[in-house]
Amino acid sequence: MAKSFYEVLGVARGASGKEIRSAYRKLARRYHPDVNPNDTGAAARFKEIQGAYDVLSDEDTRKKYDKYGERWEQADQIEEMRRQQAQGGFGGGSFSFDGNLGDFDLGSVFGGIFGGGPRGPRRGRDIESPTEVTLEEAAEGTARTLSLQSAERCATCSGNGAVGNARCHACGGAGETLKPRRLEVKVPPGVRTGSRVRVAAEGRPGMGGGPAGDLYLLITVRPHARFEREGDDLTVEAQVPYLDAVLGGEVEVPALSGRVMLTIPPLTQNGRRFRLAGKGMPVLGQGERRGDLFARVSVVLPEQLSEREQALFEELRQTNPAARAAS
């Protein structure tokens, strides 16, 4: 027996939308074709995961799946059959429907009732592709080339899954055929974890001549060893020699665009933050606008003192009442 879409994603039937998205992202990262090149097993698993997510991530299709299982795509036809039965049968004849379809061909029934024409145009489903970028790539913008198992509308049946009243032999009734393809997608500057980069009409193909869905890159920005990000602002640690902290001075501060000079006023305390306006991350979709960079002072003490330095500090302690009180 085929696994249910819930089993494919490893979630309970009552899982929330957030739990479904989380499970999908974890599995998609593991089995994505970019991570498993030339692995047909992983490609098939990724296709299975994507198909399950396509259905369960949409509220309407999930309701149909919960009610009709594997025949969720025929939900509208089933409901129409029930309406016809409630109204006294089909075309004046008698027809009994008890909800157990088995291998019953809904297409043949509705082809006879409604003239065998295709269903109305339906927009294709959207798909998501988890994508990781570095902080530098998020700041400058980048591009990703995706290896996709693309589902294309079957040319033989125009995506209907049937030719006349017969199941389409070319796609096996699925309405789609799979073809590998590569697609380069630009990631704009300013993206953050959770950003969704939309690529119009690159999702699942429509049915019956309907438009294709969209493709979304679901962005994750990797943690950086030096910079902390909060929104469009960055924070970096500024190493300040103890004499510059006491007497004042100037130090170099790392920035994504290089290094900038920061003036340190006398008696700067450890942990103090200085704001460098416009030196943070680009604001997504706002042109040249950028967040700020905050430099957090880390006073660097010497590891060793010469005898002369030791003597000067002792003299300072004796002449400074605050230093004597602290000691």
C-alpha positions in Angstrom: 0.0 0.0 0.0 1.4 3.4 -1.0 2.4 5.7 1.8 0.2 8.6 2.6 1.4 12.2 2.0 1.6 12.6 5.7 3.9 9.5 6.0 6.1 10.8 3.2 6.7 14.0 5.1 6.9 12.2 8.5 4.1 14.3 10.2 0.8 13.4 11.8 -2.5 14.0 10.0 -3.3 16.8 12.4 0.0 18.6 11.8 -0.1 22.3 11.6 1.0 24.2 8.4 4.2 25.2 10.2 5.0 21.6 11.1 4.4 20.6 7.5 6.7 23.3 6.1 9.4 22.5 8.7 9.3 18.8 7.8 9.4 19.6 4.1 12.4 21.9 4.3 14.4 19.4 6.3 13.7 16.6 3.8 14.1 18.8 0.8 17.6 19.9 1.9 18.6 16.3 2.4 17.3 14.9 -0.9 17.5 17.9 -3.3 19.2 17.0 -6.6 21.8 19.7 -6.1 23.0 17.9 -3.0 22.7 14.4 -4.6 23.9 14.7 -8.2 23.5 11.6 -10.3 21.5 9.8 -7.5 18.3 8.6 -9.1 17.0 7.3 -5.8 17.4 10.7 -4.1 15.8 12.4 -7.2 12.8 10.1 -6.9 12.5 10.7 -3.2 12.7 14.5 -3.7 9.9 14.2 -6.3 7.8 12.2 -3.8 8.5 14.8 -1.0 7.7 17.7 -3.4 4.4 16.1 -4.5 3.3 15.5 -0.9 4.1 19.1 0.1 2.4 20.6 -2.9 -0.9 19.0 -1.7 -0.6 19.4 2.0 0.7 23.0 1.9 -2.4 24.2 0.2 -5.5 24.4 2.5 -8.0 23.5 -0.3 -6.1 20.5 -1.7 -5.3 19.3 1.8 -9.0 19.2 2.6 -9.7 17.2 -0.5 -6.9 14.8 0.2 -8.0 14.3 3.8 -11.5 13.5 2.5 -10.8 11.4 -0.6 -7.2 10.2 -0.2 -5.5 9.2 -3.4 -8.5 10.3 -5.4 -8.3 13.9 -4.1 -7.8 15.2 -7.7 -11.2 13.9 -8.6 -12.9 15.5 -5.6 -14.9 17.9 -7.7 -16.2 15.1 -9.9 -17.1 13.0 -6.9 -19.0 15.9 -5.4 -20.8 16.4 -8.7 -21.8 12.7 -8.8 -23.2 13.0 -5.3 -25.2 16.1 -6.3 -26.6 14.3 -9.3 -27.5 11.3 -7.2 -29.3 13.5 -4.7 -31.2 15.1 -7.5 -32.5 11.8 -8.8 -29.7 10.2 -10.9 -27.9 11.1 -14.1 -29.9 12.1 -17.2 -33.1 10.6 -15.8 -31.4 7.2 -15.2 -30.7 5.5 -12.0 -27.2 5.6 -10.6 -26.1 4.5 -7.1 -23.0 5.9 -5.5 -22.0 4.7 -2.1 -18.7 6.5 -1.8 -16.5 3.5 -2.6 -15.1 4.2 -6.0 -12.6 1.4 -6.3 -11.3 1.4 -9.9 -14.4 3.3 -11.2 -13.5 5.5 -14.1 -15.0 8.9 -13.3 -13.8 10.3 -16.6 -15.9 7.9 -18.5 -19.0 8.8 -16.5 -18.6 12.5 -16.8 -17.5 12.2 -20.4 -20.9 10.8 -21.1 -22.8 13.3 -19.0 -21.0 16.4 -20.1 -19.9 15.6 -23.6 -16.4 14.4 -22.9 -14.9 17.8 -23.0 -11.8 18.7 -20.9 -12.2 20.3 -17.4 -11.9 24.1 -17.3 -8.4 25.7 -17.1 -6.7 25.4 -13.7 -3.6 27.2 -12.5 -0.7 24.9 -11.6 0.5 24.6 -8.0 3.4 26.6 -6.6 6.6 24.9 -5.6 9.4 25.8 -3.1 13.1 25.1 -3.3 15.1 25.5 -0.1 18.2 27.6 -0.8 21.1 28.5 1.5 23.3 31.7 1.0 26.1 33.2 2.9 25.8 36.6 4.6 28.1 38.1 1.9 25.8 36.7 -0.9 22.8 38.1 0.9 24.4 41.5 1.0 25.6 41.6 -2.6 23.0 39.5 -4.3 23.8 36.2 -6.0 22.4 33.5 -8.3 21.6 29.8 -8.0 21.4 27.3 -10.8 18.7 24.8 -9.9 18.5 21.2 -11.2 14.8 20.5 -11.4 12.7 17.5 -12.1 10.2 19.6 -14.1 6.7 18.5 -14.5 5.4 19.6 -17.9 1.9 19.5 -19.2 1.4 16.4 -21.3 1.2 17.4 -24.9 -0.9 14.4 -25.8 -3.8 15.2 -23.5 -3.2 18.9 -22.8 -2.9 18.1 -19.1 -6.3 16.5 -18.7 -5.1 13.0 -18.2 -7.5 11.6 -20.7 -8.1 11.6 -24.5 -11.8 11.5 -25.0 -13.0 8.9 -22.5 -9.8 6.9 -22.4 -6.8 7.4 -20.0 -3.9 9.1 -21.7 -1.2 6.5 -22.6 1.5 9.1 -22.8 1.3 10.3 -19.1 -0.6 7.4 -17.6 -3.5 9.7 -16.7 -1.3 12.1 -14.6 -1.6 15.0 -17.0 2.1 15.6 -16.6 5.4 14.3 -17.9 8.7 14.7 -16.0 11.8 16.2 -17.7 15.1 17.3 -16.2 16.1 21.0 -16.6 18.3 23.6 -15.2 17.2 27.1 -14.2 19.3 30.1 -13.1 17.6 32.2 -10.5 18.8 35.6 -9.2 18.8 36.2 -5.5 18.4 39.9 -4.8 20.5 41.8 -2.2 19.0 42.1 1.3 17.3 38.6 1.6 17.2 37.1 5.0 16.2 33.8 6.5 12.6 33.2 5.6 12.6 35.4 2.5 10.8 33.9 -0.5 12.2 34.7 -3.9 9.4 34.4 -6.5 10.1 33.2 -10.0 6.8 33.6 -12.0 5.4 30.7 -14.0 8.2 28.2 -13.1 6.0 26.0 -10.8 3.8 23.1 -11.7 2.1 23.4 -15.1 -1.6 24.3 -15.3 -4.3 21.9 -16.3 -6.6 22.2 -19.3 -4.6 25.2 -20.6 -4.4 27.0 -17.3 -1.3 29.0 -16.3 1.7 27.5 -14.5 2.2 28.1 -10.8 5.2 29.9 -9.5 8.6 28.8 -8.1 9.8 30.2 -4.8 13.3 30.0 -3.4 13.0 29.6 0.4 16.0 31.4 1.7 18.2 30.5 4.7 21.2 32.8 5.4 24.0 30.9 7.1 25.3 32.2 10.4 28.5 34.3 10.1 31.6 33.9 12.2 32.0 37.6 12.7 28.8 39.5 12.1 25.5 39.2 14.0 22.4 40.2 12.0 19.2 41.6 13.3 16.9 42.7 10.6 18.9 44.9 8.3 21.4 45.9 11.0 24.7 44.2 11.8 26.8 44.0 14.9 30.5 43.4 15.0 33.1 43.2 17.8 35.6 46.1 17.7 39.0 45.2 19.3 40.2 48.4 21.1 43.6 48.5 22.8 43.3 49.5 26.5 45.3 52.7 26.1 43.0 53.9 23.3 40.0 53.0 25.4 41.4 55.2 28.2 43.0 58.0 26.3 41.0 57.9 23.1 42.2 56.9 19.6 41.1 55.4 16.3 40.6 51.8 15.4 39.7 49.8 12.3 36.3 48.1 12.3 35.4 45.2 10.0 32.5 45.8 7.7 31.0 43.8 4.8 32.2 46.4 2.4 35.8 46.4 3.8 37.1 48.2 6.9 36.0 51.5 8.3 37.7 53.8 10.8 36.0 54.4 14.2 37.0 57.2 16.5 37.2 56.1 20.1 36.6 58.8 22.7 38.6 58.9 26.0 37.3 56.6 28.8 35.3 54.3 26.5 33.8 51.5 28.5 34.0 47.8 27.5 30.8 46.8 25.7 29.9 50.2 24.5 28.2 50.3 21.1 28.9 52.8 18.3 26.5 53.2 15.4 28.0 53.4 11.8 25.0 54.6 9.7 24.4 52.9 6.4 27.1 50.2 6.8 24.7 47.3 7.4 22.7 45.1 5.1 20.8 46.3 2.0 17.1 46.7 2.6 15.4 44.2 0.3 13.7 46.0 -2.5 14.7 49.5 -1.3 17.4 50.4 -3.8 20.5 51.9 -2.2 19.0 52.0 1.3 21.0 50.0 4.0 20.7 49.2 7.6 23.4 50.2 10.2 26.5 48.6 11.5 27.0 48.6 15.3 30.5 48.2 16.6 30.6 46.7 20.1 33.8 47.6 22.0 36.0 44.8 23.3 38.8 46.3 25.3 42.0 44.4 24.8 44.3 44.1 27.9 48.0 43.3 27.6 49.1 39.8 28.4 52.4 41.0 29.9 53.7 44.2 31.4 57.3 45.5 31.4 58.7 46.6 34.8 58.3 50.2 33.7 54.6 49.6 32.8 54.0 47.8 36.1 55.5 50.7 38.0 53.4 53.2 36.2 50.2 51.3 36.9 51.2 51.0 40.6 51.9 54.7 40.7 48.5 55.4 39.1 46.8 53.2 41.6 48.3 55.1 44.5 47.4 58.5 43.1 43.9 57.6 41.9 41.4 57.4 44.8 38.9 55.5 42.6 41.6 52.9 41.8 42.6 52.6 45.5 38.9 52.1 46.5 38.5 49.4 43.8 41.6 47.6 45.0 
